[in-house]
Amino acid sequence: MKVSVILAAGEGTRMKSKKPKVLHEILGRPMLFYVLNSCKHSQVEKNLVVVGHNKEKVRKAFEDEKDVEFIEQPIGDNVPYGTGYAVMNALDKIEDDDTVIILNGDTPIISNSTISCFLRYHEERNNDITVLSADMKDPTNYGRIVRDENANVVAIVEEKDASEKQKLIREINSGIFAFKGSSLKSALTKIDTNNAANELYITDTLEILVNEGKRVDSFKLRDTREILGVNSRYELSIAAEILQKKINKEYMINGVGIIDPKSTYIEYGATIERDVMIYPGTRIDRKSIIKEGAEIYSSTIKNSTIGEDVLIRSSEIEDSTIGRGTTVGPYAHLRPNSHVGENCKIGNFVEVKNSNVGDGSKMSHLAYIGDADVGSGVNIGCGVVFVNYDGRDKFRAKVGDNAFIGSNANLVAPIEVEDYGYVAAGSTITKKVLKGQLSLERAPQKNIDGWVERKGFIK
């Protein structure tokens, strides 16, 4: 069996955050998600995650993930720590004939194709250990791959323990290894803390296996971005930029138009169909579905389904659905549990909350529709407010098909306007409006002659 051991027990002090390092997000997902996701889409069959500091938070963040087993690393003053110690805690989950890949939870750019190629290379050559290496222009802070006169890998020297000559080596250890299960178990019993950090290094297993005459090899990675480790918020931003480019490229290859990928934020997992056009400044979360032909201008879409040929301009849509051919915005807000039908118009500065809007209905500007069921073909004028809250409880309003609600009207819920009911502009409606009725509620207009002059406003 192919098994991954993902190291996620570190405290991540350089992030300067109370949040565990592997839970810092990139495009709406924790860093650790990307490592796990690459494993799941490769040849790996079982995933073990070693947790330590803030283990409860890490577990909770992935409680819905399947095929992941968490291994707890003890922490305390008498614990040696180090990568070798972390892996030791997972050994009882590993069989001698397993192929084991060891990864770090803070390297989110590693791809499933690299993992698959790496494991295939390791197994085809019957290696006991294979290290994923890379040539770096600046190898500072990386462990160096030491080779003998025949170019065979003989050791990995950590930066802290390297001589000045060894620090000139450009080939580095990525921190990713493949092992035969039996070789890993055997070598880990022989490592010690005789180093500058007083820790148990997984890298020391390589030299042990070399000395035992085992098959030791390296697999050199070309795209060094894949092994970028995230230790600070600055490095987090670099990783986010790389993944954003990668994800947006994949959408564009599949027929999505993205005008400016650098300013378009799409979380991994969003469903976006072909011929969707996305303009700069748009954010789409991973739970959203954007159907064919929709156009999104500088908007935020959260956990929502946007129908075919919908046009959204500079608006925010959250936990809602929008039917085919509807236009939204600019500066509209669909709050949770709003369901707008086909060929509707939700205009500028319109807010819809917990409401259903039927096909062909229009609310062109400056209206609030809250806790309402609005029928088809309804026209809602400028400044209309559905008054749904009495200070303690929420109430619903119902507006029938082809009704007309005039500008600056207030519908005080609970209230119903039946089909073809008309509400005159400026009215505050508190009673049911029957089918075909005009409802008018205004104080009589009174004009007072000479009032302005008597008040001295005319000089």
Buried (B, 14 or more C-beta within 10 A) or exposed (E): EBBBBBBBBBEBEBBEEEBBBBBBBBBBBBBBBBBBBBBBEBBBBBBBBBBBBBBEBBBEBBEEBEEBEBBEBEEEEEEBBBBBBBBBBBBEBBEEEBBBBBBBBBBBBBBBEBBBBBBBBBBEEEBBBBBBBBBBEEBEEBBBBBBEEEEEBBBBBBBEBBEEEBEEBEBBBBBBBBBBBBBBBBBBEEBEBEBEEEBBBBBBBBBBBBEEEBBBBBBEBEEBBBBBBBBEEEBBEBBBEBBBEBBBEEBEEEEBBBEEBEBBBBBBBBEBBEBBBBBEBBBBBBBBBBBBBBBBBBBBBBBBBBBBBBBBBBBBBBBBBBBBBBBBBBBBBBBEBBBBBBBBBBBBBBBBBBBBBBBBBBBBBBBBBBBBBBBBBBBBBBBBBBBBEEEEEEBBBBBBBBBBBBBBBBBBBBBBBBBBBBBBBBBBBBEBBBEEBEBEBEEEEEEEEEEEEEEEEEE
